[in-house]
Amino acid sequence: MVLSEMGKTAEAYWYEIPNQFPFVKLESFVVMPNHIHGIIVINKPIER
C-alpha cells in the first residue's frame, strides 16, 4: 500500500514508541486506511 501523509505520520509515531517507553518491544504492524493494527510487547516488572 502507498501511504498517505497521515499514514506516514502514523508509521513514524509507531517507531517512536520504544523511544518513549524503553520497556516496550514492537512486533508487526499494518497501517490501514483509517486505523492501524499492531502488536506491542510490554516487558515491565510490576512495581510493589
C-alpha distance matrix in Angstrom:
0.0 3.8 6.1 9.3 12.6 13.2 10.1 11.3 14.6 13.9 12.6 15.7 18.0 16.9 18.1 21.2 22.4 24.5 26.1 27.5 28.2 29.2 30.0 26.4 24.2 20.5 19.0 15.5 13.1 9.8 8.7 8.9 9.4 13.0 13.6 13.0 14.5 16.2 19.4 22.0 25.3 28.2 31.1 33.8 37.4 39.1 41.5 44.9
3.8 0.0 3.8 6.6 9.7 11.3 8.7 9.3 12.9 13.1 12.0 14.5 17.2 16.8 17.8 20.6 22.4 24.6 25.7 27.1 28.4 29.5 30.7 27.2 25.3 21.6 20.8 17.6 15.0 11.9 10.0 10.6 10.2 13.5 14.6 14.3 16.4 18.0 21.3 23.5 26.8 29.5 32.4 34.8 38.5 40.2 42.4 45.9
6.1 3.8 0.0 3.8 6.5 7.6 5.0 5.9 9.2 9.6 9.0 11.5 13.8 13.9 15.3 17.7 19.4 22.0 22.9 24.0 25.5 26.9 28.2 24.8 23.3 19.7 19.4 16.6 13.6 10.7 8.0 9.0 8.5 11.1 12.0 11.9 14.6 16.1 19.6 21.4 24.9 27.2 30.2 32.4 36.1 37.7 39.7 43.1
9.3 6.6 3.8 0.0 3.8 5.3 4.9 6.2 8.6 9.7 10.4 12.3 14.2 15.2 16.8 18.5 20.4 23.4 23.8 24.6 26.4 28.2 29.8 26.5 25.4 22.0 22.1 19.5 16.3 13.4 10.1 10.5 8.8 10.6 12.3 13.1 16.4 18.2 21.8 23.3 26.9 28.9 32.0 33.8 37.6 38.9 40.7 44.1
12.6 9.7 6.5 3.8 0.0 3.8 5.4 5.0 6.2 8.7 9.8 10.5 12.4 14.2 15.6 16.7 18.9 21.9 21.9 22.5 24.8 26.7 28.6 25.6 24.9 21.8 22.6 20.5 17.3 15.1 11.8 12.9 11.5 12.2 13.4 14.2 17.6 19.0 22.4 23.3 26.8 28.4 31.4 32.9 36.6 38.0 39.4 42.9
13.2 11.3 7.6 5.3 3.8 0.0 3.8 5.4 5.0 6.2 8.6 9.8 10.6 12.3 14.5 15.3 17.0 20.3 20.5 20.7 22.7 25.0 26.6 23.5 23.2 20.1 21.0 19.0 15.6 13.6 10.0 10.8 9.5 9.3 10.2 11.4 15.0 16.6 20.1 20.9 24.5 25.9 29.2 30.5 34.2 35.2 36.7 40.0
10.1 8.7 5.0 4.9 5.4 3.8 0.0 3.8 5.3 5.0 6.2 8.6 9.9 10.5 12.6 14.4 15.8 18.9 19.7 20.2 21.8 23.7 25.1 21.7 20.9 17.5 17.9 15.7 12.3 10.0 6.6 8.1 7.8 8.5 8.7 8.9 12.3 13.8 17.3 18.5 22.2 24.0 27.2 29.0 32.7 34.0 35.8 39.2
11.3 9.3 5.9 6.2 5.0 5.4 3.8 0.0 3.8 5.4 5.0 6.1 8.7 9.8 10.9 12.5 14.8 17.5 17.8 18.8 20.8 22.4 24.2 21.1 20.2 17.0 17.8 15.9 13.1 11.5 8.9 11.3 11.4 12.3 12.1 11.5 14.4 15.0 18.1 18.9 22.3 24.0 26.9 28.6 32.4 34.0 35.6 39.2
14.6 12.9 9.2 8.6 6.2 5.0 5.3 3.8 0.0 3.8 5.4 5.1 6.2 8.6 10.1 10.7 12.8 15.9 15.8 16.3 18.6 20.6 22.6 19.7 19.5 16.7 18.2 16.9 14.0 13.0 10.3 12.7 12.7 12.4 11.9 11.5 14.6 15.1 18.0 18.2 21.5 22.7 25.7 26.9 30.7 32.0 33.3 36.8
13.9 13.1 9.6 9.7 8.7 6.2 5.0 5.4 3.8 0.0 3.8 5.5 5.2 6.2 8.9 9.9 11.0 14.4 15.1 15.3 16.9 19.1 20.5 17.3 17.0 14.1 15.3 14.0 10.9 10.1 7.6 10.1 11.0 10.3 8.8 7.9 10.9 11.4 14.5 14.9 18.5 19.8 23.0 24.4 28.1 29.4 31.0 34.4
12.6 12.0 9.0 10.4 9.8 8.6 6.2 5.0 5.4 3.8 0.0 3.8 5.5 5.0 6.5 8.9 10.4 13.0 14.0 15.1 16.5 17.9 19.4 16.2 15.2 12.0 13.0 11.6 9.0 8.7 7.2 10.7 12.3 12.6 10.8 8.8 11.0 10.7 13.4 14.0 17.3 19.1 21.9 23.8 27.6 29.3 31.1 34.6
15.7 14.5 11.5 12.3 10.5 9.8 8.6 6.1 5.1 5.5 3.8 0.0 3.8 5.4 5.4 6.5 9.2 11.7 11.7 13.0 15.0 16.4 18.6 15.9 15.3 12.8 14.6 14.1 12.1 12.3 11.0 14.3 15.6 15.6 13.9 12.2 14.2 13.4 15.6 15.2 18.2 19.4 21.9 23.4 27.2 29.0 30.4 34.0
18.0 17.2 13.8 14.2 12.4 10.6 9.9 8.7 6.2 5.2 5.5 3.8 0.0 3.8 5.4 4.9 6.6 9.9 10.0 10.3 12.4 14.5 16.4 13.8 14.0 11.8 14.2 14.2 12.1 12.9 11.6 14.6 16.0 15.1 12.9 11.3 13.2 12.2 14.2 13.3 16.3 17.0 19.8 20.8 24.6 26.0 27.3 30.9
16.9 16.8 13.9 15.2 14.2 12.3 10.5 9.8 8.6 6.2 5.0 5.4 3.8 0.0 3.8 5.4 5.6 8.5 10.1 10.7 11.6 13.3 14.6 11.4 11.0 8.3 10.5 10.5 8.7 10.2 9.9 13.2 15.5 14.8 12.0 9.4 10.4 8.8 10.6 10.0 13.1 14.4 17.2 18.9 22.6 24.3 26.0 29.6
18.1 17.8 15.3 16.8 15.6 14.5 12.6 10.9 10.1 8.9 6.5 5.4 5.4 3.8 0.0 3.8 5.6 6.9 8.0 10.0 11.1 11.8 13.7 11.0 10.1 8.0 10.5 11.1 10.3 12.2 12.4 16.1 18.4 18.2 15.6 12.8 13.4 11.2 12.2 11.2 13.5 14.8 17.0 18.7 22.5 24.6 26.2 30.0
21.2 20.6 17.7 18.5 16.7 15.3 14.4 12.5 10.7 9.9 8.9 6.5 4.9 5.4 3.8 0.0 3.8 5.7 5.3 6.7 8.8 10.2 12.7 10.7 11.1 10.0 13.2 14.3 13.5 15.3 15.1 18.5 20.4 19.7 17.1 14.8 15.7 13.5 14.3 12.4 14.5 14.8 16.8 17.7 21.4 23.4 24.5 28.2
22.4 22.4 19.4 20.4 18.9 17.0 15.8 14.8 12.8 11.0 10.4 9.2 6.6 5.6 5.6 3.8 0.0 3.9 5.4 5.4 6.0 8.1 9.8 7.5 8.7 8.1 11.6 13.3 12.7 15.1 15.3 18.4 20.7 19.5 16.5 13.9 14.2 11.7 11.9 9.4 11.3 11.2 13.5 14.4 18.1 19.9 21.2 24.9
24.5 24.6 22.0 23.4 21.9 20.3 18.9 17.5 15.9 14.4 13.0 11.7 9.9 8.5 6.9 5.7 3.9 0.0 3.8 5.4 4.8 4.9 7.1 5.5 6.6 7.5 11.2 13.7 14.1 17.1 17.9 21.3 23.8 23.0 19.8 16.9 16.6 13.5 12.7 9.8 10.4 10.1 11.4 12.5 16.1 18.5 19.8 23.6
26.1 25.7 22.9 23.8 21.9 20.5 19.7 17.8 15.8 15.1 14.0 11.7 10.0 10.1 8.0 5.3 5.4 3.8 0.0 3.8 5.6 5.9 9.3 8.9 10.3 11.1 14.8 17.0 17.1 19.6 19.9 23.3 25.4 24.5 21.6 19.1 19.4 16.6 16.3 13.4 14.1 13.4 14.3 14.7 18.1 20.3 21.0 24.7
27.5 27.1 24.0 24.6 22.5 20.7 20.2 18.8 16.3 15.3 15.1 13.0 10.3 10.7 10.0 6.7 5.4 5.4 3.8 0.0 3.8 6.3 9.1 8.9 11.4 12.3 16.1 18.3 18.0 20.4 20.5 23.5 25.5 24.0 21.0 18.9 19.3 16.8 16.5 13.3 14.1 12.6 13.9 13.5 16.8 18.4 18.8 22.4
28.2 28.4 25.5 26.4 24.8 22.7 21.8 20.8 18.6 16.9 16.5 15.0 12.4 11.6 11.1 8.8 6.0 4.8 5.6 3.8 0.0 3.8 5.5 5.7 8.9 10.7 14.4 17.1 17.4 20.3 20.9 23.9 26.3 24.8 21.5 19.0 18.6 15.7 14.6 11.0 11.0 9.1 10.1 9.7 13.2 14.9 15.8 19.5
29.2 29.5 26.9 28.2 26.7 25.0 23.7 22.4 20.6 19.1 17.9 16.4 14.5 13.3 11.8 10.2 8.1 4.9 5.9 6.3 3.8 0.0 3.8 5.4 7.8 10.5 14.0 17.2 18.2 21.4 22.5 25.7 28.4 27.3 23.9 21.1 20.3 17.1 15.4 11.9 11.0 9.3 9.1 9.2 12.5 15.1 16.0 19.8
30.0 30.7 28.2 29.8 28.6 26.6 25.1 24.2 22.6 20.5 19.4 18.6 16.4 14.6 13.7 12.7 9.8 7.1 9.3 9.1 5.5 3.8 0.0 3.8 6.7 10.1 13.1 16.6 18.0 21.4 22.9 25.9 28.8 27.6 24.0 21.1 19.7 16.3 14.0 10.3 8.4 6.1 5.4 5.7 9.2 11.9 13.5 17.3
26.4 27.2 24.8 26.5 25.6 23.5 21.7 21.1 19.7 17.3 16.2 15.9 13.8 11.4 11.0 10.7 7.5 5.5 8.9 8.9 5.7 5.4 3.8 0.0 3.8 6.5 9.7 13.0 14.2 17.6 19.2 22.2 25.2 24.1 20.5 17.4 16.0 12.5 10.3 6.7 5.7 4.7 6.1 7.9 11.6 14.0 16.1 19.8
24.2 25.3 23.3 25.4 24.9 23.2 20.9 20.2 19.5 17.0 15.2 15.3 14.0 11.0 10.1 11.1 8.7 6.6 10.3 11.4 8.9 7.8 6.7 3.8 0.0 3.8 6.5 10.1 12.0 15.7 17.8 20.9 24.2 23.6 20.1 16.6 14.8 11.1 8.7 6.0 5.0 6.5 7.7 10.6 14.1 16.8 19.2 22.8
20.5 21.6 19.7 22.0 21.8 20.1 17.5 17.0 16.7 14.1 12.0 12.8 11.8 8.3 8.0 10.0 8.1 7.5 11.1 12.3 10.7 10.5 10.1 6.5 3.8 0.0 3.8 6.7 8.3 11.9 14.1 17.3 20.6 20.3 16.9 13.3 11.6 7.9 6.4 4.9 6.3 8.9 11.0 13.8 17.4 19.8 22.3 25.8
19.0 20.8 19.4 22.1 22.6 21.0 17.9 17.8 18.2 15.3 13.0 14.6 14.2 10.5 10.5 13.2 11.6 11.2 14.8 16.1 14.4 14.0 13.1 9.7 6.5 3.8 0.0 3.8 6.7 10.4 13.4 16.2 19.9 20.1 16.7 12.9 10.5 7.0 5.1 5.9 7.2 10.7 12.8 16.1 19.4 21.7 24.6 28.0
15.5 17.6 16.6 19.5 20.5 19.0 15.7 15.9 16.9 14.0 11.6 14.1 14.2 10.5 11.1 14.3 13.3 13.7 17.0 18.3 17.1 17.2 16.6 13.0 10.1 6.7 3.8 0.0 3.8 7.1 10.5 13.2 16.9 17.6 14.6 10.8 8.5 5.8 5.9 8.3 10.5 14.0 16.4 19.7 23.0 25.1 28.0 31.3
13.1 15.0 13.6 16.3 17.3 15.6 12.3 13.1 14.0 10.9 9.0 12.1 12.1 8.7 10.3 13.5 12.7 14.1 17.1 18.0 17.4 18.2 18.0 14.2 12.0 8.3 6.7 3.8 0.0 3.8 6.8 9.6 13.3 13.9 10.9 7.1 5.4 4.0 6.4 9.0 12.2 15.3 18.2 21.0 24.5 26.2 29.0 32.3
9.8 11.9 10.7 13.4 15.1 13.6 10.0 11.5 13.0 10.1 8.7 12.3 12.9 10.2 12.2 15.3 15.1 17.1 19.6 20.4 20.3 21.4 21.4 17.6 15.7 11.9 10.4 7.1 3.8 0.0 3.8 6.2 9.9 11.1 8.9 5.8 5.4 6.4 9.7 12.4 15.8 18.8 21.9 24.5 28.0 29.6 32.2 35.5
8.7 10.0 8.0 10.1 11.8 10.0 6.6 8.9 10.3 7.6 7.2 11.0 11.6 9.9 12.4 15.1 15.3 17.9 19.9 20.5 20.9 22.5 22.9 19.2 17.8 14.1 13.4 10.5 6.8 3.8 0.0 3.8 6.8 8.0 6.4 4.5 6.6 8.6 12.2 14.5 18.1 20.6 23.9 26.2 29.8 31.1 33.5 36.8
8.9 10.6 9.0 10.5 12.9 10.8 8.1 11.3 12.7 10.1 10.7 14.3 14.6 13.2 16.1 18.5 18.4 21.3 23.3 23.5 23.9 25.7 25.9 22.2 20.9 17.3 16.2 13.2 9.6 6.2 3.8 0.0 3.8 5.6 5.1 5.3 7.5 10.6 14.3 16.9 20.6 23.0 26.5 28.7 32.2 33.2 35.6 38.7
9.4 10.2 8.5 8.8 11.5 9.5 7.8 11.4 12.7 11.0 12.3 15.6 16.0 15.5 18.4 20.4 20.7 23.8 25.4 25.5 26.3 28.4 28.8 25.2 24.2 20.6 19.9 16.9 13.3 9.9 6.8 3.8 0.0 3.8 6.1 8.1 10.9 14.1 17.9 20.2 24.0 26.2 29.7 31.7 35.2 36.0 38.3 41.3
13.0 13.5 11.1 10.6 12.2 9.3 8.5 12.3 12.4 10.3 12.6 15.6 15.1 14.8 18.2 19.7 19.5 23.0 24.5 24.0 24.8 27.3 27.6 24.1 23.6 20.3 20.1 17.6 13.9 11.1 8.0 5.6 3.8 0.0 3.8 7.2 10.4 13.7 17.4 19.3 23.1 24.9 28.5 30.2 33.5 34.1 36.1 39.1
13.6 14.6 12.0 12.3 13.4 10.2 8.7 12.1 11.9 8.8 10.8 13.9 12.9 12.0 15.6 17.1 16.5 19.8 21.6 21.0 21.5 23.9 24.0 20.5 20.1 16.9 16.7 14.6 10.9 8.9 6.4 5.1 6.1 3.8 0.0 3.8 7.0 10.1 13.7 15.6 19.3 21.1 24.8 26.4 29.8 30.4 32.5 35.5
13.0 14.3 11.9 13.1 14.2 11.4 8.9 11.5 11.5 7.9 8.8 12.2 11.3 9.4 12.8 14.8 13.9 16.9 19.1 18.9 19.0 21.1 21.1 17.4 16.6 13.3 12.9 10.8 7.1 5.8 4.5 5.3 8.1 7.2 3.8 0.0 3.8 6.5 10.2 12.2 16.0 18.1 21.7 23.7 27.1 28.0 30.4 33.5
14.5 16.4 14.6 16.4 17.6 15.0 12.3 14.4 14.6 10.9 11.0 14.2 13.2 10.4 13.4 15.7 14.2 16.6 19.4 19.3 18.6 20.3 19.7 16.0 14.8 11.6 10.5 8.5 5.4 5.4 6.6 7.5 10.9 10.4 7.0 3.8 0.0 3.8 7.2 9.9 13.5 16.0 19.5 21.8 25.1 26.1 28.8 31.8
16.2 18.0 16.1 18.2 19.0 16.6 13.8 15.0 15.1 11.4 10.7 13.4 12.2 8.8 11.2 13.5 11.7 13.5 16.6 16.8 15.7 17.1 16.3 12.5 11.1 7.9 7.0 5.8 4.0 6.4 8.6 10.6 14.1 13.7 10.1 6.5 3.8 0.0 3.8 6.4 10.0 12.7 16.1 18.6 22.0 23.3 26.0 29.2
19.4 21.3 19.6 21.8 22.4 20.1 17.3 18.1 18.0 14.5 13.4 15.6 14.2 10.6 12.2 14.3 11.9 12.7 16.3 16.5 14.6 15.4 14.0 10.3 8.7 6.4 5.1 5.9 6.4 9.7 12.2 14.3 17.9 17.4 13.7 10.2 7.2 3.8 0.0 3.8 6.6 9.8 12.9 15.8 18.9 20.4 23.4 26.6
22.0 23.5 21.4 23.3 23.3 20.9 18.5 18.9 18.2 14.9 14.0 15.2 13.3 10.0 11.2 12.4 9.4 9.8 13.4 13.3 11.0 11.9 10.3 6.7 6.0 4.9 5.9 8.3 9.0 12.4 14.5 16.9 20.2 19.3 15.6 12.2 9.9 6.4 3.8 0.0 3.8 6.3 9.6 12.2 15.6 17.2 20.0 23.3
25.3 26.8 24.9 26.9 26.8 24.5 22.2 22.3 21.5 18.5 17.3 18.2 16.3 13.1 13.5 14.5 11.3 10.4 14.1 14.1 11.0 11.0 8.4 5.7 5.0 6.3 7.2 10.5 12.2 15.8 18.1 20.6 24.0 23.1 19.3 16.0 13.5 10.0 6.6 3.8 0.0 3.8 6.3 9.5 12.6 14.6 17.6 20.9
28.2 29.5 27.2 28.9 28.4 25.9 24.0 24.0 22.7 19.8 19.1 19.4 17.0 14.4 14.8 14.8 11.2 10.1 13.4 12.6 9.1 9.3 6.1 4.7 6.5 8.9 10.7 14.0 15.3 18.8 20.6 23.0 26.2 24.9 21.1 18.1 16.0 12.7 9.8 6.3 3.8 0.0 3.8 6.0 9.3 11.1 14.0 17.3
31.1 32.4 30.2 32.0 31.4 29.2 27.2 26.9 25.7 23.0 21.9 21.9 19.8 17.2 17.0 16.8 13.5 11.4 14.3 13.9 10.1 9.1 5.4 6.1 7.7 11.0 12.8 16.4 18.2 21.9 23.9 26.5 29.7 28.5 24.8 21.7 19.5 16.1 12.9 9.6 6.3 3.8 0.0 3.8 6.6 9.4 12.3 15.6
33.8 34.8 32.4 33.8 32.9 30.5 29.0 28.6 26.9 24.4 23.8 23.4 20.8 18.9 18.7 17.7 14.4 12.5 14.7 13.5 9.7 9.2 5.7 7.9 10.6 13.8 16.1 19.7 21.0 24.5 26.2 28.7 31.7 30.2 26.4 23.7 21.8 18.6 15.8 12.2 9.5 6.0 3.8 0.0 3.8 6.4 8.7 12.3
37.4 38.5 36.1 37.6 36.6 34.2 32.7 32.4 30.7 28.1 27.6 27.2 24.6 22.6 22.5 21.4 18.1 16.1 18.1 16.8 13.2 12.5 9.2 11.6 14.1 17.4 19.4 23.0 24.5 28.0 29.8 32.2 35.2 33.5 29.8 27.1 25.1 22.0 18.9 15.6 12.6 9.3 6.6 3.8 0.0 3.8 6.2 9.3
39.1 40.2 37.7 38.9 38.0 35.2 34.0 34.0 32.0 29.4 29.3 29.0 26.0 24.3 24.6 23.4 19.9 18.5 20.3 18.4 14.9 15.1 11.9 14.0 16.8 19.8 21.7 25.1 26.2 29.6 31.1 33.2 36.0 34.1 30.4 28.0 26.1 23.3 20.4 17.2 14.6 11.1 9.4 6.4 3.8 0.0 3.8 6.3
41.5 42.4 39.7 40.7 39.4 36.7 35.8 35.6 33.3 31.0 31.1 30.4 27.3 26.0 26.2 24.5 21.2 19.8 21.0 18.8 15.8 16.0 13.5 16.1 19.2 22.3 24.6 28.0 29.0 32.2 33.5 35.6 38.3 36.1 32.5 30.4 28.8 26.0 23.4 20.0 17.6 14.0 12.3 8.7 6.2 3.8 0.0 3.8
44.9 45.9 43.1 44.1 42.9 40.0 39.2 39.2 36.8 34.4 34.6 34.0 30.9 29.6 30.0 28.2 24.9 23.6 24.7 22.4 19.5 19.8 17.3 19.8 22.8 25.8 28.0 31.3 32.3 35.5 36.8 38.7 41.3 39.1 35.5 33.5 31.8 29.2 26.6 23.3 20.9 17.3 15.6 12.3 9.3 6.3 3.8 0.0
